[in-house]
């Protein structure tokens, strides 16, 4: 019966074959199949007596398909090429001999010759795979070093530097460039474990056996064979690990930036693209767009002179190079970062601004601790000497926006001007303290703002939103949108609720955040944070007369009878370099960031990074007041000393040649050049200057006079006033620096007699066209004068007067104060 069943199956198969079907035996092997054994890991490094596990998988592959494990998995057997390294059936490697039960690994009496080959055999399919095992004595400690440069070698008739040797390596490694570290391992007996590349003996160690790592992967990237490449500027530690033993760390330093070149390019609605230029942007229209970029090759160089790119080779952005784009006048145009190292400049209002980019700690190029140099010379290096922790400034690009801009002029004073005589000056009658506002175009009186206290100073924030009126009885804060005055806006930290901020307003920071006042009478200085803490901090510092702020807000300085003080760690510290330089009346910060200047009996130049007095100073008798700008990329400091205009240019080693970026403020050599001297006929001592950035001209807008602050009857400090306003033209347009004068008008209705005048205070429009000066004389009284700087003449009849001055059909209100304080609101 079984035979009949078998015959029936054969018959069925024949029937199926006759219908065109086929049957393949399941035992027939597939065609075009190859077999292999994959062993992992592909190599091992082991200490004598240690254990390690390998895995082996039998794979099959048909034609070009992906290998897949054979199913069911065949039995894999392991074999060692050296009995001093054994392996269990389960794939556990013993750097020695297993006992019979594969429980204990006993070190061999001698080290095997490297490498030992472990072979995995799939007998069922006739395939094998293998791995290499390197065995050495256990490392007790590991030390690292870098190659010592022994000079070039000749290869193929050409002199070359051997791989891994760096003749230019000093204290750091440039970004994306590797340096090769060498590891030397020592066993517990103090014997050096040989390196296989040097001596291929039993128990040697290969460079590949070490696992390399760094403590901070943002500073450096560790590769194999001891290769470590720079990423972000900074300092980290390099480690080599060998089978559980970790080396003593060695320093790796990615070089900090040393200089930045800023360039402009046309707006393209995309990434910045050539052509690039470092020249001034002379004729921009309102609304014009430009790119400012420091992302081109060699735009940013490190202390080795090599480029720092926005990204490293792995595409990682340099997060320790957070560049700040700066404008000396933030109202002229806005700067918006659009991609790493590139910003968009949008021209907003007419006038001139100086554009730059900088890297300011701690956000950029932060300080690091002193470190051991990664160079072959070794030894500890001062982080400062290596260039870490200092601000880096770029070249300067001027941007001039064409057109005109109307604004408001603020006027107040401390003395009556009841008539065209001095009968009311010095009166004990209570004064109607007020701040008067005038339209810059019509000179019409627009607001009269009552003041609670007698003013002693007037400063407008660069943003144009707030005016600060100082007083010995309390600071008055004027909102220039609502034209309202408020008291006790900023409480004093640690003070009573009744305490008030007193003194003369000396200045406001470029971002309008900080306001500084000096109360000389009480030996106090007040620092107000208007947007952060929103309070004032009181310091006991006597006789402070001036303040200057770095445009990037990296620092600021105050100065007075006892020299210069720098703001550090929430307090003011007197700089040692200024202690014996005499009293300081004025301060100015140079636009390239390398220097600030202190003016008094002499003009002193100090390095911004460490407040050290530059060696060539004093550079001569100093001007009483200072005006700072940058012309054709070179900072200029201008002042009036007695009968001469003194015009100093400031250069540094980082500025030449022009292709070299302006650099680290402490690594560059700053030089204050001998001043160009232009005689002046000014008969009075200057008290205030006003600067037209657009025309590159400086004007005396205030002198020491008998009608200003501290008036004393009989004061003759300005006994010979003139009928002109004195100024100085830096000579950019004419090519020759020279003194200029602005003439007083004799026309108009009514006619004003061109008698001698005393300019008390003033300011220039943002667009640079007009100068506004408050004056007082015994014939015409108290006046607000307006001068057209292009024509050099007073272009309208003054309107601020105690007499019936007429503009059209408008008779402005009589202003019963001498205009000791005049300020033009930036717009």
C-alpha positions in Angstrom: 0.0 0.0 0.0 2.9 2.3 0.7 4.2 1.6 -2.8 0.9 2.5 -4.4 0.9 5.9 -2.6 4.4 6.6 -3.8 3.5 5.8 -7.4 0.5 8.1 -7.1 2.8 11.0 -6.1 5.1 10.3 -9.0 2.1 10.4 -11.3 0.9 13.7 -10.0 4.4 15.2 -10.5 4.3 14.0 -14.1 0.9 15.5 -14.6 2.1 18.9 -13.3 5.2 18.8 -15.5 3.0 18.1 -18.5 1.1 21.3 -17.7 4.2 23.5 -18.0 5.1 23.7 -14.2 8.4 22.6 -12.6 9.4 21.4 -9.2 12.9 22.1 -7.7 14.2 20.0 -4.9 14.5 21.9 -1.6 17.8 20.2 -1.0 19.4 21.7 -4.2 21.8 24.5 -3.2 21.1 28.0 -4.7 23.4 29.3 -7.4 25.7 32.4 -7.3 25.8 32.4 -3.5 29.0 33.3 -1.6 29.7 32.8 2.1 31.8 34.7 4.6 32.4 35.1 8.3 32.2 38.7 9.8 34.4 39.0 12.9 34.0 42.0 15.3 36.0 43.9 16.3 38.5 43.8 13.5 41.4 44.3 15.8 42.1 44.1 19.6 44.7 45.5 21.9 44.9 43.7 25.2 46.9 43.7 28.4 48.6 40.5 29.4 46.0 38.3 31.3 43.0 40.4 30.2 39.8 39.1 28.6 38.0 40.4 25.6 35.0 39.1 23.6 34.7 38.8 19.8 31.6 37.9 17.8 31.5 35.9 14.5 28.5 35.7 12.2 28.3 33.6 9.1 26.9 35.6 6.2 25.6 34.7 2.7 25.4 37.0 -0.3 23.7 36.4 -3.6 25.3 38.3 -6.5 25.5 42.0 -5.4 22.9 41.8 -2.7 23.5 42.9 0.9 25.1 40.1 3.1 22.6 38.5 5.5 23.2 36.0 8.3 22.9 32.4 7.3 19.9 30.8 8.8 20.0 28.6 10.6 23.3 29.8 12.0 26.1 27.3 11.6 28.6 26.3 14.2 31.6 28.7 14.3 34.9 27.4 15.6 37.8 29.7 16.7 41.5 29.1 16.3 44.5 31.2 17.5 47.8 31.5 15.6 49.8 31.6 18.9 49.1 29.4 21.9 50.0 32.3 24.2 46.6 33.8 23.2 43.7 31.4 23.6 40.0 31.7 22.8 36.9 29.9 24.2 34.3 28.3 22.0 32.0 31.2 22.9 34.5 33.7 21.4 36.1 35.0 24.7 39.7 35.8 24.1 42.3 35.3 26.8 45.6 37.2 26.6 47.2 34.0 28.0 45.9 30.4 28.4 42.5 29.3 29.4 42.1 26.5 31.9 40.2 23.4 30.8 36.8 24.9 31.9 37.4 28.3 30.3 37.1 30.0 33.8 40.6 31.3 34.5 42.9 33.2 32.1 46.6 32.6 33.1 49.2 34.9 31.5 51.8 33.1 29.4 55.4 33.0 30.4 56.3 35.1 27.4 54.7 37.7 25.3 53.4 36.7 21.9 54.7 38.2 18.7 52.2 40.8 17.5 49.8 40.4 16.0 48.2 37.2 16.9 45.5 36.1 14.4 42.2 34.7 15.7 40.4 32.8 12.9 36.7 32.1 12.9 35.7 29.0 10.7 32.3 28.2 9.3 33.1 24.6 8.2 29.6 24.0 6.9 30.1 26.5 4.1 33.8 26.5 3.9 34.2 30.2 4.9 36.5 32.0 7.4 37.0 35.4 9.0 39.7 36.7 11.3 40.8 39.5 13.7 44.2 40.6 15.0 45.1 40.7 18.6 48.0 42.8 20.0 49.1 41.9 23.5 51.4 44.0 25.7 52.2 44.5 29.3 49.7 46.6 31.3 50.6 50.3 31.2 51.1 51.8 34.6 51.2 55.4 33.2 51.2 57.1 29.9 52.9 60.4 29.0 52.2 62.6 25.9 54.4 64.8 23.9 54.5 66.6 20.5 57.2 66.2 17.8 60.3 68.3 18.1 61.1 70.0 14.8 64.5 69.0 13.5 64.5 70.9 10.3 63.3 70.0 6.8 64.3 66.8 5.1 65.0 66.1 1.5 62.4 64.0 -0.3 62.8 63.5 -4.1 65.2 66.4 -4.3 62.7 68.7 -2.5 63.1 70.1 1.0 59.9 69.3 2.9 58.7 69.5 6.5 58.2 66.0 8.0 54.6 65.1 8.7 53.5 66.2 12.2 56.4 68.6 12.7 55.5 72.3 12.9 58.3 74.8 12.6 55.8 77.7 13.0 54.1 76.3 16.0 54.4 78.6 19.0 51.9 78.6 21.8 48.8 77.3 19.9 47.5 75.4 16.9 45.5 77.1 14.2 41.9 76.1 13.4 41.4 73.0 11.3 45.2 72.3 11.4 46.2 69.1 13.1 49.1 68.4 15.4 50.2 64.8 16.2 50.7 63.8 19.8 52.9 60.9 20.7 52.1 58.6 23.6 54.7 56.6 25.6 53.5 53.9 27.9 55.5 52.5 30.9 54.7 49.3 32.7 54.7 48.7 36.4 58.4 48.0 36.4 59.2 51.3 34.8 60.0 49.8 31.5 58.9 51.5 28.3 56.4 49.5 26.3 57.9 49.6 22.8 56.1 51.3 19.9 55.5 48.9 17.0 56.3 51.6 14.5 59.8 52.0 16.0 60.5 48.5 17.2 58.2 45.7 16.1 58.9 43.3 18.9 56.8 41.1 21.1 54.5 43.1 23.3 54.8 46.4 21.3 52.0 48.9 21.1 50.7 50.4 17.9 49.6 54.1 17.6 46.2 52.8 16.7 45.9 51.0 20.0 45.4 54.2 21.8 42.0 55.9 22.1 42.4 59.6 21.9 40.0 62.2 23.3 39.8 65.9 24.4 38.1 67.4 27.4 36.3 70.0 25.3 35.3 69.0 21.8 34.3 72.5 20.9 38.0 73.6 21.2 39.5 70.6 19.4 38.7 67.4 17.6 40.6 64.2 18.4 41.3 61.7 15.6 43.3 58.5 15.4 47.0 58.0 15.7 47.2 61.0 18.1 46.0 63.6 15.6 44.2 66.5 17.2 42.8 69.5 15.1 41.7 72.9 16.3 38.1 74.1 16.3 37.0 77.1 18.4 39.7 79.3 20.0 40.3 78.1 23.5 42.3 75.7 25.6 41.5 72.0 26.4 43.3 68.9 27.5 44.3 65.9 25.3 44.1 62.3 26.7 45.3 59.0 25.4 43.7 55.8 26.8 45.2 52.3 26.5 43.2 49.4 27.8 41.9 51.3 30.9 45.0 53.3 31.6 44.5 57.1 30.9 47.5 59.3 30.2 48.5 62.4 32.0 46.8 65.2 30.0 48.6 67.5 27.7 47.4 70.9 26.7 45.9 71.8 23.3 45.3 75.4 22.5 43.4 76.6 19.4 44.8 80.0 18.6 42.7 83.1 19.5 41.8 85.7 16.9 44.4 88.4 16.4 42.7 90.7 13.8 39.6 91.3 11.8 39.1 92.9 8.4 35.6 94.2 7.7 34.4 94.7 4.2 31.2 95.8 2.5 29.4 94.3 -0.5 26.2 95.1 -2.3 22.8 93.8 -1.1 21.7 90.7 -3.0 18.8 89.2 -1.0 21.1 86.3 -0.3 24.6 85.6 1.0 27.2 88.3 0.9 29.1 88.1 -2.5 32.0 89.9 -4.2 33.1 92.5 -5.0 34.2 93.4 -1.5 35.5 96.8 -0.4 37.0 98.3 2.8 36.4 101.9 1.5 33.9 104.3 3.0 30.3 104.1 1.9 30.0 107.8 0.9 26.6 108.4 -0.6 23.9 106.1 0.7 20.2 107.0 0.4 17.8 106.5 3.3 16.6 102.9 3.1 19.8 101.7 1.3 21.0 98.2 2.2 24.6 97.0 2.3 26.3 93.9 3.6 29.1 94.1 6.1 31.1 90.9 6.4 34.1 89.4 8.0 33.6 85.9 6.6 35.9 86.0 3.6 39.3 84.2 3.5 41.8 85.9 5.8 39.1 88.2 7.2 39.8 86.9 10.6 43.4 85.8 11.4 44.7 84.1 14.5 47.9 84.7 16.4 49.8 82.4 14.0 48.6 84.5 11.0 46.3 81.8 9.8 42.6 82.2 8.9 39.7 81.6 11.2 36.6 80.6 9.3 33.0 80.8 10.4 32.9 76.9 10.5 35.4 74.2 11.1 36.0 71.3 8.7 33.1 69.4 10.3 30.7 72.3 9.8 30.7 73.3 13.4 30.1 77.1 13.9 32.7 79.0 15.9 30.6 79.7 18.9 33.4 81.4 20.8 33.6 84.1 18.0 30.4 86.0 18.6 31.3 89.1 16.6 29.5 92.4 17.4 28.8 94.8 14.6 29.0 98.4 15.7 27.9 101.8 14.6 29.2 105.0 16.2 25.8 106.6 15.6 23.0 103.9 15.9 20.4 106.3 14.6 22.1 106.6 11.2 21.6 102.9 10.4 20.8 99.6 11.9 23.0 96.5 11.8 21.3 93.1 11.8 23.3 89.8 11.9 22.1 87.6 9.1 24.6 84.8 9.1 27.9 84.0 10.8 30.3 87.0 10.6 27.9 88.9 8.3 25.4 91.7 9.0 23.0 93.8 7.0 23.3 97.6 7.3 20.1 99.5 6.7 20.5 103.3 6.2 17.9 104.9 8.4 18.4 108.7 8.6 20.8 111.2 7.2 24.2 111.7 8.7 27.5 109.8 9.1 28.4 106.8 11.2 31.5 104.8 11.6 31.0 101.1 11.2 33.1 98.3 12.6 33.0 94.8 13.9 34.7 93.6 17.1 35.2 90.5 19.2 34.8 91.5 22.9 35.2 89.2 25.9 33.6 87.5 27.5 31.1 86.8 24.7 34.0 86.5 22.2 37.6 85.5 22.8 37.0 84.8 26.5 39.8 84.6 29.0 41.4 81.3 29.8 43.7 80.1 32.5 47.5 80.1 32.0 48.4 76.8 30.3 51.3 74.6 29.3 52.2 75.2 25.7 51.4 72.5 23.2 54.5 73.4 21.3 57.7 71.3 21.5 59.2 74.0 23.8 56.6 73.3 26.4 56.5 75.3 29.6 53.6 77.4 30.9 52.3 80.3 28.9 50.5 83.4 30.1 47.0 83.3 28.5 47.3 87.1 27.9 50.6 86.6 26.1 49.0 84.0 23.9 46.2 86.6 23.0 43.3 85.2 25.0 40.8 87.5 26.8 41.4 90.7 24.8 38.9 92.6 22.5 39.8 92.5 18.8 38.7 95.4 16.6 38.3 95.6 12.8 39.2 98.4 10.4 36.7 101.3 10.2 34.2 102.0 7.4 32.5 105.3 7.3 28.8 105.4 6.1 27.3 108.7 5.0 23.5 108.8 4.4 22.4 111.7 2.2 19.4 113.9 2.8 18.1 116.1 5.7 16.6 115.4 9.0 14.6 117.8 11.2 14.8 117.6 15.0 14.4 119.5 18.2 16.7 121.8 20.1 16.6 121.9 23.9 17.6 125.1 25.8 17.9 125.8 29.5 20.2 127.7 31.9 21.1 128.8 35.4 20.9 132.6 35.1 18.2 135.2 34.3 18.4 137.2 31.1 15.6 139.6 32.0 16.7 142.2 29.5 19.6 143.2 27.3 21.5 144.1 30.4 22.9 142.2 33.3 20.4 143.6 35.8 18.8 140.3 36.5 21.9 138.1 36.4 22.6 136.9 39.9 19.2 137.9 41.2 18.1 136.2 44.4 14.5 136.2 43.0 13.2 132.6 42.6 13.8 131.6 39.0 11.2 130.0 36.7 13.3 126.9 36.0 12.3 125.6 32.7 13.5 123.7 29.6 12.5 125.2 26.3 12.2 123.2 23.0 12.5 124.6 19.5 11.9 123.2 16.1 15.2 123.0 14.2 13.8 124.2 10.9 11.4 127.0 11.9 13.1 127.8 15.3 9.6 128.1 16.7 9.2 127.5 20.4 7.3 124.2 20.7 7.3 123.3 24.4 8.1 124.9 27.8 8.8 122.2 30.4 8.8 123.2 34.0 11.8 122.0 36.0 11.7 121.4 39.7 15.3 122.3 40.3 17.9 124.7 39.1 19.8 122.9 36.2 23.5 122.6 36.1 23.8 120.4 33.0 21.9 118.9 30.0 22.7 115.7 28.1 20.5 113.9 25.6 20.7 110.1 25.2 22.0 109.0 21.9 18.7 107.3 21.2 17.0 110.7 21.3 14.3 109.5 23.6 15.4 111.0 26.9 17.1 114.1 28.2 18.9 114.3 31.5 19.0 117.6 33.4 21.4 117.6 36.3 21.0 119.5 39.5 22.4 119.8 43.0 18.9 119.1 44.3 18.1 116.1 42.2 18.2 114.7 38.6 15.4 115.6 36.3 14.5 113.1 33.5 12.7 114.5 30.5 10.7 112.2 28.3 11.2 113.6 24.8 8.0 111.9 23.5 5.6 113.4 26.0 7.9 116.4 27.0 7.3 115.7 30.7 9.8 116.0 33.5 10.1 113.5 36.3 12.1 113.3 39.6 13.4 110.3 41.5 13.0 108.0 38.5 16.0 106.0 39.6 16.3 105.0 43.3 19.7 104.8 44.8 20.8 101.2 45.6 21.2 100.9 49.3 19.9 104.4 49.9 16.9 105.8 51.6 13.7 106.4 49.7 14.2 110.1 50.0 17.7 110.1 48.6 18.1 111.7 45.1 20.7 111.5 42.4 22.7 114.8 42.4 25.4 116.4 40.4 26.4 117.3 36.8 25.4 114.8 34.0 28.7 113.9 32.4 27.5 111.5 29.7 25.3 108.7 28.5 26.5 105.4 27.0 26.2 104.8 23.3 23.4 102.3 23.8 21.6 104.9 26.0 21.6 102.4 28.9 24.0 104.0 31.4 24.0 107.6 32.7 26.9 109.0 34.8 26.8 112.0 37.1 29.4 113.7 39.2 28.6 115.6 42.4 31.9 117.4 43.0 30.6 119.3 46.0 29.9 116.1 47.9 32.6 113.9 46.3 30.1 111.5 44.8 29.7 109.7 41.5 26.4 108.2 40.4 26.0 105.4 37.8 22.5 104.8 36.6 21.4 101.6 34.8 18.3 102.8 33.0 17.2 99.4 31.6 18.8 96.7 33.7 18.6 97.2 37.5 16.8 100.5 36.8 18.5 102.2 39.8 21.5 104.3 40.6 24.7 103.2 42.3 26.5 105.7 44.5 30.4 105.8 44.7 32.5 108.1 46.9 35.0 109.4 44.3 35.9 113.1 44.5 36.4 115.7 41.8 35.4 113.7 38.7 35.0 115.8 35.5 34.7 113.5 32.5 33.5 110.1 31.3 34.0 108.1 28.1 32.4 104.9 27.0 33.7 102.3 24.6 31.4 102.1 21.6 31.0 98.3 22.1 30.4 98.9 25.9 33.3 96.7 26.8 34.3 99.2 29.4 34.2 102.8 30.4 36.4 105.3 32.3 35.9 108.4 34.4 38.5 110.9 35.2 39.2 114.0 37.4 41.7 115.6 39.7 43.3 112.3 40.7 43.6 110.7 37.3 41.6 108.0 35.5 39.4 105.3 37.0 38.3 102.2 35.1 35.0 100.3 35.8 35.8 96.8 37.0 33.7 94.3 38.8 30.9 96.8 39.7 33.3 99.4 41.0 35.7 102.0 39.8 39.5 101.4 40.2 42.1 104.1 39.8 44.5 103.2 37.0 48.1 103.2 38.2 49.4 104.6 34.8 47.4 107.8 35.3 48.2 108.5 38.9 51.0 111.0 38.3 49.8 112.5 35.0 47.9 115.4 36.6 44.2 116.4 36.6 42.0 115.3 33.7 39.3 117.5 32.2 38.1 115.5 29.3 38.2 111.9 28.0 37.7 110.5 24.4 37.6 106.9 23.1 39.3 106.2 19.8 37.0 104.6 17.3 39.4 101.7 16.5 39.1 100.5 20.1 42.9 100.5 20.7 43.1 103.6 22.9 41.3 106.2 25.0 42.7 109.6 25.7 42.8 111.8 28.8 43.2 115.5 28.4 44.4 117.9 31.1 47.7 119.6 31.5 48.9 117.1 28.9 47.3 114.6 26.5 47.8 111.0 27.5 47.0 107.9 25.5 46.1 104.7 27.3 45.6 101.2 26.0 42.0 100.1 26.4 42.8 96.5 27.3 45.1 97.2 30.3 45.0 101.0 30.8 48.8 101.2 30.3 50.1 104.6 29.3 51.7 104.4 25.9 55.5 105.0 25.9 55.5 108.0 23.7 53.3 110.0 26.0 52.9 112.7 27.0 52.4 113.9 23.5 52.3 117.5 24.3 50.1 120.0 26.1 46.6 118.6 26.0 43.4 120.2 24.7 40.8 121.2 27.2 38.2 119.2 25.4 38.4 116.4 22.8 36.6 115.4 19.7 37.2 111.9 18.4 36.5 110.5 14.9 37.9 108.3 12.2 38.9 109.6 8.9 39.8 107.3 6.0 39.9 104.5 8.6 42.5 106.2 10.9 41.3 107.5 14.3 41.7 111.2 14.8 41.7 113.1 18.1 41.2 116.9 17.8 41.3 119.6 20.5 42.0 123.2 21.1 44.9 124.1 23.4 45.3 127.8 23.9 45.8 129.4 20.5 46.3 126.2 18.5 44.1 123.4 17.1 45.9 120.1 17.8 45.1 117.3 15.4 46.4 113.8 16.4 46.3 110.8 14.2 46.6 107.4 15.9 48.1 104.4 14.0 49.1 100.9 15.1 51.2 98.1 13.9 48.0 96.2 13.1 46.9 98.8 10.5 49.8 98.2 8.1 49.8 96.8 5.6 46.2 97.5 4.7 45.6 93.8 4.0 46.4 93.0 7.6 43.4 93.2 9.9 43.3 95.6 12.8 44.0 93.4 15.8 44.2 92.7 19.4 44.4 95.8 21.4 47.3 94.6 23.5 49.2 92.8 20.8 49.3 95.9 18.6 51.8 98.7 18.9 49.8 102.0 19.2 51.5 105.2 18.1 50.1 108.7 18.5 51.6 110.8 15.7 52.8 114.3 16.2 49.8 116.7 15.9 49.1 118.8 12.9 49.0 122.3 14.4 46.7 125.0 13.1 46.8 128.4 14.7 43.5 129.8 16.1 42.5 133.3 16.8 40.0 132.3 19.5 40.3 134.8 22.4 38.6 132.6 25.0 39.3 129.2 26.5 37.1 126.5 24.9 34.6 124.7 27.1 32.7 122.6 24.6 33.1 121.3 21.1 30.4 120.1 18.6 31.4 117.8 15.8 29.8 117.4 12.3 30.7 113.9 11.3 29.3 114.4 7.9 31.5 117.5 7.1 34.4 116.4 9.3 34.4 119.7 11.1 34.7 120.7 14.8 33.3 123.8 16.2 33.7 125.7 19.5 30.1 125.7 20.8 31.0 126.8 24.4 33.7 128.8 26.0 34.6 129.6 29.6 32.7 132.8 30.1 31.3 135.2 32.7 27.7 134.2 31.9 27.9 130.4 32.2 28.0 128.0 35.1 29.8 129.4 38.2 29.3 133.0 37.0 31.1 135.5 39.3 30.7 139.2 38.8 33.9 140.6 37.4 35.0 137.4 35.7 37.0 138.4 32.7 38.1 134.9 31.4 36.5 135.8 28.1 37.1 139.5 28.1 37.6 139.7 24.3 34.7 137.9 22.7 34.4 137.9 18.9 31.6 138.1 16.3 32.4 134.6 14.8 32.2 131.0 15.8 35.5 129.2 15.6 35.9 125.8 14.0 38.4 123.4 12.6 38.2 121.5 9.2 40.0 118.2 9.2 40.8 118.7 5.5 39.1 115.6 4.1 37.4 117.5 1.4 39.9 120.4 0.9 42.9 118.3 1.5 44.4 120.8 4.0 43.4 121.0 7.6 42.6 124.6 8.6 40.7 126.8 11.0 37.3 128.0 9.8 34.9 130.6 11.2 31.2 130.9 11.1 30.0 134.5 10.5 27.2 136.1 12.5 24.3 137.4 10.3 23.6 141.1 10.0 20.3 140.7 8.0 16.8 140.0 9.1 13.9 141.8 10.7 14.7 143.1 13.2 18.4 143.6 12.4 20.8 142.2 15.1 24.0 144.2 15.5 27.0 141.9 15.0 28.5 142.7 18.3 30.9 140.4 20.0 29.3 137.2 21.2 30.1 134.5 23.7 29.0 130.9 22.6 27.7 129.2 25.7 26.6 125.8 24.5 25.4 124.1 21.4 25.2 121.0 19.2 25.0 119.8 15.6 22.1 118.2 13.7 22.4 114.5 13.1 22.6 115.2 9.4 25.5 117.5 10.0 24.0 120.5 8.2 23.3 123.0 11.0 25.0 124.1 14.2 22.9 125.6 17.0 24.6 127.8 19.6 23.2 129.6 22.6 24.8 133.1 23.1 24.4 136.1 25.2 25.5 139.7 24.7 24.5 142.9 26.3 23.1 144.3 23.0 21.0 141.4 21.6 20.4 139.5 24.8 20.0 135.8 25.1 19.8 134.1 21.6 19.7 130.7 20.0 21.7 131.1 16.8 21.6 128.7 13.9 24.5 128.4 11.4 24.5 126.7 8.0 27.8 124.7 8.0 27.9 124.5 4.2 27.9 128.3 3.8 29.6 129.1 7.0 27.1 131.8 8.0 24.3 132.3 10.4 21.3 131.5 8.1 18.3 132.9 10.0 17.6 135.7 12.4 17.9 134.3 16.0 14.6 133.6 17.7 15.4 133.1 21.3 15.6 136.6 22.7 14.4 138.9 25.4 13.4 141.4 22.7 10.8 141.2 20.0 12.5 139.0 17.5 10.2 138.2 14.6 10.2 135.1 12.3 7.5 135.6 9.7 4.5 136.6 11.7 5.4 134.7 14.8 6.7 136.4 17.9 8.3 133.7 20.1 7.9 133.8 23.8 10.6 135.7 25.7 13.0 133.2 27.3 14.3 134.6 30.6 17.4 132.5 30.9 20.9 132.7 29.5 21.2 129.6 27.3 24.0 128.0 29.2 22.9 124.5 28.1 21.9 123.7 24.5 21.4 120.2 23.1 20.2 119.0 19.7 18.1 115.8 20.0 19.5 113.0 17.8 17.0 111.8 15.1 
